[in-house]
């Protein structure tokens, strides 16, 4: 969770966690909570949250002078707007509506209501969080580590090559594990993605079945050549065509699984002393952020990432501005920093 999202949740909780009214809930609401407890086996924590939200619904209905069975869709929308004006954020309102919607979904048939008044009522959209990216220094700390085993162990050479390639080319995890040593086509198998060392690029099949070519940097090429030299040590004498073609192999000689990549990267990041959990998509985010900081070419980054819509890529401009703003605050003598 980003710092901004954490602050928003804290504000939402502060607005939500005031004590609900002391008066008991109406019978239908108490019956629904008993149903959740006994038949659905909801946890006490969840039940307390739902009970709180039902208190607020009853309080809002009382202030409007309306019984629960007379509430309509328009009333629910007014209640949501009122709570939003009182400081509830999108995530908090989404939880509120979930409780109200669940209650009416259960009660409407028994009470012979025309429908669920909370149906189709949605909370305001939460602001889109920034993707998590490493700084250039953190990325270097991750990739420039030099334990002795990297030079000798096939699995360590493989890991180095995988992570250099993830960062060098901004690949998705599925694209990485789908790569073959080279393009292959036979009666039994055809490559979906492959490495071309001579062209210094990888060809990948991305979302929506769209194929794209992405350049590979010199550091990644060097790491890939070392891994390819050691790859036969993990390759079994006979294997399925898909495994025999795979660029990256697991310990049993089969195409490496996404989970192994995730675990290895998290372990290496921890060994490198990085202060945050690192997963493969973080390296993709870091690639996009760092290229954009240097080149300022949004369209080129879009093409390399394989985004269908440039609006998806534009979120990295916010990361770029965040980086510049931080540098300004640290360096400018009149940035308004507190002494």
C-alpha positions in Angstrom: 0.0 0.0 0.0 1.3 3.4 -0.9 1.8 6.1 1.7 -1.1 8.1 0.2 -3.5 5.1 0.4 -2.4 4.4 4.0 -3.2 8.0 5.0 -6.6 7.8 3.2 -7.5 4.6 5.1 -6.6 6.2 8.4 -8.8 9.1 7.6 -11.6 6.8 6.6 -11.3 4.7 9.7 -11.3 7.8 11.9 -14.6 8.9 10.3 -16.0 5.4 10.5 -15.0 4.4 13.9 -17.1 6.8 15.9 -19.4 5.0 18.2 -22.7 4.0 16.6 -26.0 4.8 18.4 -26.7 2.8 21.6 -30.2 1.9 20.7 -30.8 -1.7 19.5 -31.0 -2.5 15.9 -34.4 -3.3 14.4 -35.4 -7.0 14.4 -34.7 -7.6 10.7 -31.2 -6.4 11.0 -30.5 -8.4 14.1 -32.0 -11.5 12.4 -29.6 -11.0 9.4 -26.6 -10.8 11.7 -27.7 -14.0 13.5 -28.0 -15.6 10.1 -24.5 -14.6 9.1 -23.1 -15.8 12.5 -24.9 -19.2 12.6 -25.4 -20.2 9.0 -22.6 -18.4 7.2 -20.1 -18.5 10.2 -18.8 -15.0 9.7 -16.1 -13.9 12.0 -16.8 -11.7 15.0 -14.7 -8.9 13.4 -16.8 -8.9 10.2 -20.0 -9.1 12.2 -19.0 -6.1 14.3 -18.2 -4.1 11.1 -21.6 -5.0 9.6 -23.4 -4.2 12.8 -21.8 -0.7 12.8 -22.8 -0.1 9.2 -26.4 -1.2 9.9 -26.5 1.3 12.8 -25.5 4.1 10.5 -28.2 3.0 7.9 -30.9 3.0 10.6 -29.7 6.4 11.9 -29.8 7.9 8.4 -33.2 6.4 7.7 -34.6 7.8 11.0 -33.3 11.3 10.2 -35.0 11.1 6.9 -38.2 10.0 8.6 -38.4 6.8 6.6 -38.8 3.1 7.7 -36.3 0.6 6.3 -38.9 -1.0 4.0 -39.6 2.4 2.3 -36.1 3.2 1.4 -35.5 3.6 -2.4 -32.4 3.7 -4.5 -32.4 7.5 -4.5 -32.4 7.6 -0.7 -29.4 5.3 -0.5 -27.5 7.5 -2.9 -28.3 10.5 -0.7 -27.1 8.6 2.3 -23.8 7.8 0.6 -23.3 11.4 -0.5 -23.9 12.5 3.1 -21.4 10.0 4.5 -18.9 11.1 1.8 -19.3 14.7 2.9 -18.6 13.7 6.5 -15.2 12.3 5.5 -15.8 8.8 4.4 -13.5 7.8 1.6 -14.2 5.5 -1.3 -12.9 2.3 0.3 -14.9 2.9 3.5 -18.0 3.6 1.5 -17.5 0.5 -0.5 -17.5 -1.5 2.7 -20.6 0.3 3.9 -22.5 -0.4 0.7 -21.5 -4.1 0.9 -23.1 -4.4 4.3 -26.3 -2.5 3.3 -26.6 -4.5 0.0 -26.2 -7.8 1.8 -28.8 -7.0 4.3 -31.4 -6.0 1.7 -30.6 -8.9 -0.5 -31.4 -11.2 2.4 -34.4 -9.2 3.7 -36.2 -8.1 0.5 -37.7 -11.5 -0.3 -39.0 -12.0 3.2 -40.4 -8.5 3.5 -41.9 -8.6 0.0 -40.0 -5.6 -1.1 -40.0 -4.5 -4.7 -36.3 -4.9 -4.9 -32.9 -4.2 -3.3 -32.6 -0.4 -2.9 -28.8 -0.7 -2.7 -28.6 -2.4 -6.1 -26.4 -0.6 -8.6 -25.2 2.0 -6.0 -21.5 2.3 -6.2 -19.0 4.1 -4.0 -16.9 6.9 -5.6 -13.8 5.6 -7.3 -10.7 5.4 -5.2 -7.8 7.4 -6.6 -5.5 5.2 -8.6 -2.4 4.4 -6.6 1.0 4.8 -8.0 2.8 1.6 -9.1 5.6 0.6 -6.7 9.0 1.1 -8.3 12.5 0.9 -7.0 14.9 3.8 -7.1 17.9 3.5 -9.5 20.2 2.9 -6.4 17.9 0.1 -5.1 17.8 -1.6 -8.5 21.6 -1.5 -8.7 21.9 -2.9 -5.2 19.6 -5.8 -6.3 21.3 -6.6 -9.6 24.9 -5.8 -8.8 25.2 -8.2 -5.9 28.2 -10.5 -6.5 28.2 -13.6 -4.2 30.6 -16.3 -5.3 27.8 -18.7 -6.2 26.6 -16.3 -9.0 29.7 -17.1 -10.9 29.5 -20.9 -10.5 26.0 -22.2 -9.7 23.6 -22.7 -12.7 20.5 -21.6 -10.7 22.2 -18.4 -9.5 23.3 -17.6 -13.1 19.7 -18.3 -14.2 18.3 -15.9 -11.5 20.7 -13.2 -12.4 19.8 -13.5 -16.1 16.0 -13.5 -15.3 16.1 -10.4 -13.2 18.5 -8.5 -15.5 16.1 -9.3 -18.3 13.0 -8.3 -16.3 14.5 -4.9 -15.6 16.2 -4.4 -19.0 13.1 -5.1 -21.0 10.2 -4.4 -18.7 8.6 -7.8 -19.2 5.6 -9.2 -17.5 6.2 -12.4 -15.4 4.1 -14.5 -17.8 6.2 -13.1 -20.8 9.5 -14.0 -19.0 8.6 -17.6 -18.2 7.2 -18.1 -21.7 10.4 -17.2 -23.5 12.3 -19.9 -25.5 16.0 -20.0 -26.3 15.2 -19.2 -29.9 12.3 -19.4 -32.2 11.2 -23.0 -32.8 8.5 -24.5 -34.9 7.7 -28.2 -35.4 4.7 -30.4 -35.7 4.4 -30.6 -31.9 5.4 -27.2 -30.8 5.7 -23.5 -31.8 7.4 -20.8 -29.8 5.2 -18.0 -28.3 8.1 -15.9 -27.2 11.8 -16.2 -27.8 15.2 -14.6 -27.3 17.3 -13.3 -30.2 20.8 -12.8 -29.0 22.1 -11.6 -32.4 19.4 -8.9 -32.6 19.7 -8.1 -28.9 16.0 -8.4 -28.4 13.2 -10.6 -27.1 9.9 -11.3 -28.9 7.0 -11.8 -26.5 3.3 -12.5 -26.7 1.6 -10.1 -24.4 -2.0 -9.4 -23.3 -4.6 -9.8 -25.9 -2.3 -12.1 -28.0 -0.3 -9.1 -29.2 3.3 -9.8 -30.1 6.0 -7.2 -29.6 9.8 -6.9 -29.8 11.7 -5.4 -27.0 15.4 -4.5 -26.9 17.7 -6.1 -24.4 20.5 -4.2 -22.7 24.1 -5.1 -22.6 24.1 -6.2 -18.9 21.2 -8.5 -19.5 22.8 -9.9 -22.6 26.0 -10.7 -20.7 24.0 -12.4 -18.0 22.0 -14.4 -20.5 25.1 -15.6 -22.3 26.5 -16.9 -19.0 23.2 -18.6 -18.1 22.9 -20.2 -21.5 26.4 -21.6 -21.1 25.3 -23.2 -17.8 21.8 -24.2 -18.9 22.7 -27.8 -20.0 23.5 -28.6 -16.4 19.8 -28.2 -15.6 18.4 -29.6 -18.8 17.5 -33.3 -18.7 18.5 -35.6 -21.6 14.8 -36.0 -22.7 11.9 -33.7 -22.0 8.7 -32.4 -23.5 9.1 -30.0 -26.5 7.9 -27.0 -24.4 10.5 -27.7 -21.7 13.3 -28.5 -24.1 12.7 -25.1 -25.8 12.4 -23.0 -22.6 15.0 -20.3 -22.0 14.7 -20.6 -18.2 14.5 -23.9 -16.5 13.7 -25.0 -12.9 15.6 -27.4 -10.8 13.9 -30.4 -12.4 14.7 -29.3 -15.9 11.2 -28.1 -16.8 10.2 -24.6 -17.8 10.5 -22.4 -14.8 7.2 -21.6 -13.0 6.1 -18.1 -12.1 6.1 -19.0 -8.4 9.8 -19.9 -8.4 10.6 -16.6 -10.1 8.6 -14.7 -7.4 10.2 -16.6 -4.5 13.8 -16.2 -5.8 13.4 -12.5 -6.5 11.9 -11.9 -3.0 14.8 -13.8 -1.4 17.5 -12.0 -3.3 15.9 -8.6 -2.6 15.9 -9.4 1.1 19.6 -10.5 0.9 20.3 -7.2 -0.8 18.8 -5.3 2.1 16.0 -3.7 0.2 13.4 -2.2 2.6 10.4 -3.4 0.6 9.0 -6.6 -0.8 10.0 -7.0 -4.4 8.0 -8.9 -6.9 8.6 -9.3 -10.6 6.1 -6.5 -11.5 8.2 -4.1 -9.4 11.1 -4.5 -11.9 8.7 -3.8 -14.7 7.5 -0.6 -13.0 11.1 0.3 -12.3 12.1 -0.1 -15.9 9.2 2.1 -17.1 9.9 4.8 -14.4 13.7 5.0 -15.1 13.4 5.0 -18.9 10.8 7.7 -18.7 13.0 9.8 -16.3 15.8 9.6 -18.8 14.2 9.7 -22.2 10.9 11.5 -21.5 9.3 9.5 -24.4 5.9 8.3 -23.2 5.0 6.6 -26.5 8.3 4.6 -26.6 7.6 3.3 -23.1 4.1 2.4 -24.1 5.3 0.3 -27.0 8.0 -1.4 -24.9 5.5 -2.2 -22.1 2.9 -3.4 -24.6 0.1 -1.2 -23.2 -2.9 -1.0 -25.5 -3.8 2.4 -24.2 -1.4 5.2 -23.5 -3.4 6.2 -20.4 -2.1 3.1 -18.7 1.5 4.3 -19.4 0.7 7.8 -18.3 0.7 6.8 -14.6 4.5 6.6 -14.8 4.6 10.3 -15.5 3.3 10.7 -11.9 6.1 8.6 -10.7 8.5 10.8 -12.7 7.0 14.0 -11.2 7.2 12.4 -7.7 10.9 11.7 -8.3 11.5 15.3 -9.4 9.5 16.8 -6.6 11.5 14.8 -4.0 14.8 15.9 -5.6 13.5 19.5 -5.5 12.6 19.3 -1.9 16.0 17.9 -1.0 18.1 20.3 -3.1 16.3 23.6 -3.5 17.3 26.1 -0.8 13.8 27.7 -0.8 11.7 24.6 -1.1 9.9 25.3 2.1 11.4 22.5 4.1 11.0 22.7 7.8 14.3 23.4 9.7 
